[in-house]
């Protein structure tokens, strides 16, 4: 695919100095008050860091910006400051009751329980009014955008199971106990389709009944055949089931909470009692939910296996180093082995990729021994691998295009499991603390025993954090693959290999892998390899660095992302729909949007304009993650990328100094420091092992 299809690769005049070098991202940001807020991303590296992003996006930024800070009701900031009247003209507000269909009937006079509108858009309201706006009736159903926005941000004010309990209670109070009106036979009620996209797990039904139509892209599945007659109460019950269906479709992870499932059963029983024909639809919806949650459970087991494998690899690494330390104590004339060689094993690996050093193999491939085998060159030649014997990612996947395809497959798989609510739940703890400090109540508890307990009980997934860890892993894998080669010409080759892979990721629209590779190439242990870089054809790398330049709040990247969105909207094939954003920047934008505006207004109304802006960005993300990977998957390459051992900061630094010795006092001091730290860690591990043996 040509680069022009994704907005083009502009020429760049800046060199490697303009790179970001971001790596080792974590989900902790310091707020102005100094408190740690476990939400957005910050970057730490031994080379270069990303600057703090501005709270105002540039005009060319894709998606909705942070500019809502200076708009109407959203101008109420957390520090209670207000925009001067001379800056923005006041816009007239209007008011209307909940549960209104369009066209809205609004008045200029505020009334208790009414919602606040501006230019026909919902701006604010009390929590109870917003909840009532969620309650369906026989002739009212909440708009999709409102439903998504309130289900997304409403958890900051009320727990999901409490929300459904209140919806159920209010809906039941609205039903007529007797004398229900029956629709005319000729006036059939409107069908209530459940909109499903082709990538949604809810569309993947097992088997088919005679009464169930096949779901395809853009098709609608009716909850049941249209009846000739239906009472208002029955139509209202059907709307309730539709509300449950859409909630399950958009936020299925909420239903891992047994308290919410209990409310689902209560409401479903009420609806089925009114209309027995809804029983089959309820059963089918719950079966689809179970399938969705099982898929999540399998993915979480996979993540746990990755973490367990990483711990085992680290333990094996420590044991090997401890054993070598014992040998050095008996043979003082020997020097400490290169930590990189020890980490990956000193045994040679055959071309088939089966390791003999005891480290776990991944998809038939594992890294072999590498680098210079000693710190001073005094070790025997038998333990020093020859350059041609090093086995790496280039041997596993010679094609840069195919490697970019496999990285994209991993990214799309991991993105697909991130629930939209995870972005907001990351802010919940901080908001809870702020609300307690202000003495306000943030929940309308249905359960008297629940009180004002932490909102963190909603957090049931860690897919967002795992995705950030994947970025860090890819950055360090990029660097580890470079320093494993003892010969300069091979390091030059692997660097150019990664640069070309990054360019392919850019053309695909995989900006997260692109930035991870750039970050890995700009880590200090790689950036200092001047002799190696002097032989690299780095013009392409300079162009990529320009595209991801952090200056002007990542203006170049945002323009490219906007071009990718245009391409996706007019896509004629699946690969043109791929948009994988630079994830840490995406989360950081959401963080500043959350921090830039108050959740509540001075009159304690909920700032729903902020909720709408947040939902708009998360809905874009939801569309991006629904894309099905169009590329053929290579299991052995994917396994290598996700399972193969990588170096940590210290071992990476030592391996870099083994490739090219320190040239100045600062590097020499750094070399001594990391060797001393590594030796101290080994001695501590040795003592712990000896104590365990004695016990």
Secondary structure, DSSP 8 states (H G I E B T S, - for coil): --GGGGT--------GGG-----S-BS-EE-TTS-EESSS-B---SS-------SS--TT-SSS-SGGGGSGGGG--TT-----TTTS----EEEE-SS--SS---BSS--TT-EEEETTEEEEE-HHHHHHTT---SS----HHHHHHHHHHGGGTS-HHHHHHHHHHHHHHHS-SS---B--SSS-----EEE--TT-GGG--SS--TT-----TT-EEESS---S--BHHHHHHHHHHHHHHHHHHH-GGGGGSHHHHHHHHHHHHHHHHH-TTHHHHHHHHHHHHHHHHHHHHHHHHHHHHHHHHHHHHHHHHHHHHHHHHHHHHH-TTS--B-HHHHHH-SS---TT----SS---BTTB-----S-SBSSS-S-GGGS--GGG---HHHH---HHHHHHHHHHHHHHHHHT--THHHHHHHHHHHHHHHHHTT------SSTTTTT--GGGG----HHHHHHHHHHHHHHHHHHHHHT--SHHHHHHHHHHHHHHHHHHHHHTBHHHHHHHHHHHTSHHHHT-HHHHTTS--HHHHHHHHHT--HHHHHHHHHHHHHHHHHHHT-SSGGGG--B--HHHHHHHHHHHHHHS-SB-TTS-EEHHHHHHHHHHHHHHHHHHT----S---HHHHHHHHHS----HHHHHHHHHHHS---SHHHHHHHHHHHHHHHHHHHHHHHHHHHHHH-
